[in-house]
Amino acid sequence: MLVSSLDPRKLLHKDVTPQNIVISQEYLKEIIETIAIPRHYIHERKNNLKVRNWIKKEFEDLRLYSIYQGEYDNIIATFDGVSMEECEIIIGGHYDSVPHSLGADDNASAIAGMLAVAKALRAVDSTLKVMFVAFNREEDGLLGSYDFMHSLSPTLSKQLKCVHILEMIGYCSHEPNSQYVPDGLPIKISDVGDFIAIISNRDSNHLIKPLLNTAKRYQPILPLKALKVFLGAEKFFPHLSRSDHAPFWESRIPAMMWTDTSEFRNPNYHKASDTPESLDYEFMQRVVELLGEVVLEELNYSIKD
Protein backbone atom coordinates (compact mmCIF):
# COMPACT_ATOMS: atom_id res chain seq x y z
CA MET A 1 0.00 0.00 0.00
CA LEU A 2 1.17 3.50 -0.77
CA VAL A 3 -0.08 6.83 0.56
CA SER A 4 0.37 9.85 -1.70
CA SER A 5 -0.20 13.25 -0.12
CA LEU A 6 -0.88 16.78 -1.20
CA ASP A 7 0.57 19.16 1.38
CA PRO A 8 -0.96 22.64 1.01
CA ARG A 9 1.90 24.18 2.98
CA LYS A 10 4.25 23.49 0.06
CA LEU A 11 2.10 25.28 -2.50
CA LEU A 12 1.76 28.97 -3.24
CA HIS A 13 -1.42 30.86 -4.02
CA LYS A 14 -0.09 31.65 -7.50
CA ASP A 15 -0.30 27.93 -8.32
CA VAL A 16 -4.12 27.99 -8.23
CA THR A 17 -5.97 27.70 -11.56
CA PRO A 18 -9.35 29.47 -11.87
CA GLN A 19 -12.08 26.93 -11.15
CA ASN A 20 -14.70 25.62 -13.53
CA ILE A 21 -16.73 24.15 -10.67
CA VAL A 22 -18.10 26.36 -7.92
CA ILE A 23 -20.13 24.86 -5.07
CA SER A 24 -22.40 26.71 -2.66
CA GLN A 25 -21.93 25.92 1.02
CA GLU A 26 -25.50 27.08 1.56
CA TYR A 27 -26.83 24.52 -0.91
CA LEU A 28 -24.84 21.73 0.74
CA LYS A 29 -26.18 22.70 4.15
CA GLU A 30 -29.75 23.01 2.86
CA ILE A 31 -29.68 19.46 1.49
CA ILE A 32 -28.17 17.97 4.63
CA GLU A 33 -30.64 19.74 6.90
CA THR A 34 -33.48 18.46 4.73
CA ILE A 35 -32.55 14.78 4.61
CA ALA A 36 -30.80 14.34 7.97
CA ILE A 37 -33.52 12.28 9.59
CA PRO A 38 -33.32 8.64 10.76
CA ARG A 39 -33.93 6.75 7.50
CA HIS A 40 -32.97 3.11 7.79
CA TYR A 41 -34.60 1.01 5.06
CA ILE A 42 -36.40 -1.30 7.50
CA HIS A 43 -36.58 0.42 10.88
CA GLU A 44 -37.50 3.88 9.55
CA ARG A 45 -39.15 2.88 6.30
CA LYS A 46 -41.43 5.89 6.05
CA ASN A 47 -38.49 8.29 6.37
CA ASN A 48 -36.45 6.23 3.91
CA LEU A 49 -39.22 6.62 1.35
CA LYS A 50 -39.57 10.32 2.14
CA VAL A 51 -35.86 10.92 1.52
CA ARG A 52 -35.92 8.71 -1.59
CA ASN A 53 -38.73 10.78 -3.10
CA TRP A 54 -37.06 14.06 -2.15
CA ILE A 55 -33.76 13.13 -3.82
CA LYS A 56 -35.48 12.08 -7.04
CA LYS A 57 -37.45 15.32 -7.15
CA GLU A 58 -34.31 17.35 -6.47
CA PHE A 59 -32.59 15.70 -9.43
CA GLU A 60 -35.60 16.58 -11.57
CA ASP A 61 -35.65 20.16 -10.27
CA LEU A 62 -32.02 20.37 -11.41
CA ARG A 63 -33.29 19.26 -14.85
CA LEU A 64 -31.80 15.78 -14.79
CA TYR A 65 -33.65 12.67 -15.90
CA SER A 66 -34.06 10.27 -12.98
CA ILE A 67 -35.50 6.81 -12.31
CA TYR A 68 -35.76 4.32 -9.48
CA GLN A 69 -33.67 1.21 -10.04
CA GLY A 70 -33.86 -2.25 -8.57
CA GLU A 71 -35.46 -3.91 -5.59
CA TYR A 72 -34.10 -1.38 -3.09
CA ASP A 73 -34.97 1.91 -4.81
CA ASN A 74 -31.60 3.15 -5.92
CA ILE A 75 -32.00 6.46 -7.74
CA ILE A 76 -30.23 6.95 -11.07
CA ALA A 77 -29.95 10.35 -12.74
CA THR A 78 -28.36 11.53 -15.97
CA PHE A 79 -28.33 14.81 -17.81
CA ASP A 80 -31.40 15.12 -19.99
CA GLY A 81 -30.71 13.54 -23.38
CA VAL A 82 -27.76 11.43 -22.13
CA SER A 83 -28.58 7.73 -21.88
CA MET A 84 -27.21 5.43 -19.19
CA GLU A 85 -25.40 3.40 -21.83
CA GLU A 86 -23.41 6.47 -22.93
CA CYS A 87 -22.04 7.31 -19.48
CA GLU A 88 -18.32 7.15 -18.76
CA ILE A 89 -18.30 8.34 -15.13
CA ILE A 90 -20.46 7.42 -12.15
CA ILE A 91 -20.74 9.54 -9.01
CA GLY A 92 -22.50 7.76 -6.18
CA GLY A 93 -23.25 7.62 -2.49
CA HIS A 94 -25.83 6.01 -0.21
CA TYR A 95 -28.86 7.78 1.21
CA ASP A 96 -29.93 5.40 3.98
CA SER A 97 -28.73 5.68 7.59
CA VAL A 98 -28.30 3.31 10.49
CA PRO A 99 -31.34 3.18 12.80
CA HIS A 100 -31.88 6.14 15.14
CA SER A 101 -29.16 8.32 13.58
CA LEU A 102 -29.69 11.57 11.69
CA GLY A 103 -26.81 10.47 9.48
CA ALA A 104 -25.68 13.97 8.54
CA ASP A 105 -22.14 12.88 7.70
CA ASP A 106 -23.12 9.24 7.12
CA ASN A 107 -24.20 9.79 4.47
CA ALA A 108 -26.26 12.90 3.84
CA SER A 109 -22.95 14.64 3.18
CA ALA A 110 -22.43 12.40 0.15
CA ILE A 111 -25.91 13.02 -1.22
CA ALA A 112 -25.39 16.75 -0.78
CA GLY A 113 -22.05 16.53 -2.57
CA MET A 114 -23.52 14.49 -5.40
CA LEU A 115 -26.45 16.85 -5.97
CA ALA A 116 -24.22 19.91 -5.71
CA VAL A 117 -21.72 18.59 -8.23
CA ALA A 118 -24.58 17.58 -10.54
CA LYS A 119 -25.85 21.16 -10.39
CA ALA A 120 -22.39 22.60 -11.03
CA LEU A 121 -21.54 20.22 -13.87
CA ARG A 122 -24.86 20.93 -15.56
CA ALA A 123 -24.00 24.62 -15.53
CA VAL A 124 -20.77 23.77 -17.36
CA ASP A 125 -22.26 21.41 -19.95
CA SER A 126 -25.61 19.61 -19.84
CA THR A 127 -24.41 16.86 -22.20
CA LEU A 128 -21.69 15.39 -19.98
CA LYS A 129 -21.64 11.59 -19.89
CA VAL A 130 -22.00 11.33 -16.12
CA MET A 131 -24.38 9.14 -14.15
CA PHE A 132 -25.38 9.93 -10.58
CA VAL A 133 -26.54 7.11 -8.32
CA ALA A 134 -28.03 7.40 -4.84
CA PHE A 135 -27.78 3.91 -3.37
CA ASN A 136 -30.07 2.48 -0.71
CA ARG A 137 -29.29 -0.18 1.89
CA GLU A 138 -25.57 0.44 2.14
CA GLU A 139 -25.99 -0.03 5.87
CA ASP A 140 -27.41 -3.52 5.24
CA GLY A 141 -24.43 -5.10 3.51
CA LEU A 142 -24.25 -2.87 0.41
CA LEU A 143 -27.44 -4.43 -0.95
CA GLY A 144 -28.33 -1.47 -3.13
CA SER A 145 -24.96 -1.10 -4.83
CA TYR A 146 -24.64 -4.86 -5.40
CA ASP A 147 -28.08 -4.83 -7.02
CA PHE A 148 -27.05 -1.89 -9.19
CA MET A 149 -23.77 -3.55 -10.14
CA HIS A 150 -25.55 -6.72 -11.22
CA SER A 151 -27.84 -4.65 -13.46
CA LEU A 152 -25.02 -3.03 -15.45
CA SER A 153 -24.72 -4.08 -19.06
CA PRO A 154 -21.36 -5.48 -20.26
CA THR A 155 -21.02 -2.51 -22.61
CA LEU A 156 -21.41 0.07 -19.84
CA SER A 157 -19.16 -1.88 -17.48
CA LYS A 158 -16.33 -1.84 -20.03
CA GLN A 159 -16.55 1.83 -20.95
CA LEU A 160 -16.65 3.29 -17.43
CA LYS A 161 -13.55 5.38 -16.81
CA CYS A 162 -14.15 5.72 -13.09
CA VAL A 163 -16.77 5.30 -10.38
CA HIS A 164 -16.43 7.93 -7.64
CA ILE A 165 -18.10 6.82 -4.40
CA LEU A 166 -18.63 9.46 -1.73
CA GLU A 167 -18.64 8.02 1.80
CA MET A 168 -18.83 10.64 4.55
CA ILE A 169 -17.17 13.81 3.27
CA GLY A 170 -18.25 16.42 5.81
CA TYR A 171 -16.30 16.01 9.05
CA CYS A 172 -13.00 17.79 9.58
CA SER A 173 -10.86 18.48 12.64
CA HIS A 174 -7.72 20.56 12.96
CA GLU A 175 -6.88 19.19 16.41
CA PRO A 176 -3.89 16.92 17.10
CA ASN A 177 -4.80 13.27 17.73
CA SER A 178 -8.12 13.65 15.93
CA GLN A 179 -7.21 11.08 13.26
CA TYR A 180 -6.62 7.35 13.68
CA VAL A 181 -5.66 4.45 11.43
CA PRO A 182 -7.59 1.15 11.40
CA ASP A 183 -5.87 -1.62 13.33
CA GLY A 184 -3.68 -3.74 11.11
CA LEU A 185 -3.49 -1.28 8.22
CA PRO A 186 0.23 -0.85 7.44
CA ILE A 187 0.26 2.87 6.67
CA LYS A 188 1.27 6.06 8.42
CA ILE A 189 -0.78 9.23 8.08
CA SER A 190 -1.17 12.49 9.96
CA ASP A 191 -2.84 12.42 13.37
CA VAL A 192 -4.80 15.55 12.36
CA GLY A 193 -8.14 14.81 10.71
CA ASP A 194 -8.22 17.70 8.26
CA PHE A 195 -7.73 15.83 4.96
CA ILE A 196 -9.93 14.04 2.46
CA ALA A 197 -8.83 10.46 1.84
CA ILE A 198 -9.19 8.84 -1.58
CA ILE A 199 -8.81 5.08 -1.75
CA SER A 200 -8.03 3.31 -5.01
CA ASN A 201 -7.04 -0.22 -5.97
CA ARG A 202 -5.29 -2.07 -8.81
CA ASP A 203 -7.93 -0.99 -11.34
CA SER A 204 -7.98 2.69 -10.36
CA ASN A 205 -4.48 3.41 -9.01
CA HIS A 206 -3.52 4.88 -12.39
CA LEU A 207 -6.03 7.69 -11.80
CA ILE A 208 -4.38 8.94 -8.61
CA LYS A 209 -1.48 10.86 -10.16
CA PRO A 210 -3.72 12.93 -12.47
CA LEU A 211 -6.10 13.47 -9.54
CA LEU A 212 -3.29 14.84 -7.39
CA ASN A 213 -2.25 17.12 -10.26
CA THR A 214 -5.82 18.37 -10.56
CA ALA A 215 -5.94 19.00 -6.82
CA LYS A 216 -2.69 20.94 -6.98
CA ARG A 217 -4.10 23.18 -9.73
CA TYR A 218 -7.57 23.80 -8.33
CA GLN A 219 -7.61 23.00 -4.59
CA PRO A 220 -4.10 23.33 -3.16
CA ILE A 221 -5.52 24.45 0.20
CA LEU A 222 -7.33 21.11 0.65
CA PRO A 223 -5.12 18.46 2.33
CA LEU A 224 -5.49 15.20 0.43
CA LYS A 225 -4.19 11.70 1.08
CA ALA A 226 -4.56 9.02 -1.57
CA LEU A 227 -4.21 5.40 -0.49
CA LYS A 228 -3.24 3.06 -3.33
CA VAL A 229 -4.01 -0.60 -2.68
CA PHE A 230 -2.04 -3.05 -4.81
CA LEU A 231 -2.38 -6.67 -5.95
CA GLY A 232 -5.90 -7.17 -4.63
CA ALA A 233 -4.72 -6.60 -1.06
CA GLU A 234 -8.07 -5.05 -0.12
CA LYS A 235 -9.41 -8.54 0.60
CA PHE A 236 -7.04 -8.73 3.58
CA PHE A 237 -8.19 -5.38 5.04
CA PRO A 238 -12.01 -5.33 5.37
CA HIS A 239 -12.04 -1.67 6.40
CA LEU A 240 -11.09 -0.76 2.83
CA SER A 241 -14.22 -2.36 1.32
CA ARG A 242 -16.97 -1.15 3.60
CA SER A 243 -18.77 1.13 1.17
CA ASP A 244 -20.42 1.12 -2.24
CA HIS A 245 -17.16 1.06 -4.19
CA ALA A 246 -16.67 -2.59 -3.16
CA PRO A 247 -19.02 -4.16 -5.76
CA PHE A 248 -17.20 -2.25 -8.50
CA TRP A 249 -13.81 -3.34 -7.22
CA GLU A 250 -14.99 -6.95 -7.23
CA SER A 251 -16.10 -6.55 -10.87
CA ARG A 252 -12.74 -4.98 -11.83
CA ILE A 253 -14.30 -1.62 -12.69
CA PRO A 254 -12.13 1.42 -11.84
CA ALA A 255 -13.55 2.92 -8.65
CA MET A 256 -12.37 5.19 -5.85
CA MET A 257 -13.83 6.03 -2.46
CA TRP A 258 -13.74 9.62 -1.20
CA THR A 259 -13.98 9.67 2.60
CA ASP A 260 -13.30 11.65 5.75
CA THR A 261 -12.43 8.20 7.20
CA SER A 262 -15.67 7.82 9.21
CA GLU A 263 -15.17 6.51 12.77
CA PHE A 264 -11.43 6.94 12.53
CA ARG A 265 -12.06 10.67 12.78
CA ASN A 266 -15.73 11.42 13.38
CA PRO A 267 -16.77 10.71 17.01
CA ASN A 268 -20.44 10.91 15.95
CA TYR A 269 -20.25 7.90 13.63
CA HIS A 270 -23.49 5.87 13.75
CA LYS A 271 -24.78 7.95 16.67
CA ALA A 272 -27.67 10.33 17.23
CA SER A 273 -25.07 13.09 17.46
CA ASP A 274 -24.29 12.85 13.72
CA THR A 275 -26.06 16.16 13.09
CA PRO A 276 -25.77 18.91 10.45
CA GLU A 277 -24.22 21.22 13.04
CA SER A 278 -21.25 18.89 13.48
CA LEU A 279 -20.03 19.26 9.89
CA ASP A 280 -17.49 21.57 8.26
CA TYR A 281 -19.13 23.05 5.17
CA GLU A 282 -16.04 24.85 3.88
CA PHE A 283 -14.16 21.54 3.91
CA MET A 284 -17.03 19.83 2.14
CA GLN A 285 -17.23 22.59 -0.45
CA ARG A 286 -13.56 22.16 -1.35
CA VAL A 287 -13.94 18.38 -1.62
CA VAL A 288 -16.91 18.64 -3.96
CA GLU A 289 -15.31 21.33 -6.10
CA LEU A 290 -12.28 19.07 -6.51
CA LEU A 291 -14.53 16.16 -7.46
CA GLY A 292 -16.12 18.23 -10.21
CA GLU A 293 -12.75 19.26 -11.64
CA VAL A 294 -11.52 15.65 -11.50
CA VAL A 295 -14.58 14.46 -13.43
CA LEU A 296 -14.05 17.09 -16.13
CA GLU A 297 -10.42 16.01 -16.43
CA GLU A 298 -11.38 12.33 -16.67
CA LEU A 299 -13.83 13.17 -19.44
CA ASN A 300 -11.07 15.13 -21.23
CA TYR A 301 -13.41 18.09 -21.15
CA SER A 302 -12.19 21.61 -21.81
CA ILE A 303 -14.27 24.71 -21.23
CA LYS A 304 -15.21 26.31 -24.53
CA ASP A 305 -14.56 30.03 -24.91
Summary of the structure (lengths in Angstrom):
residues: 305
radius of gyration: 17.7
end to end distance: 41.6
largest distance: 51.4
contacts: 1057
relative contact order: 0.20
helix: 42%
strand: 16%
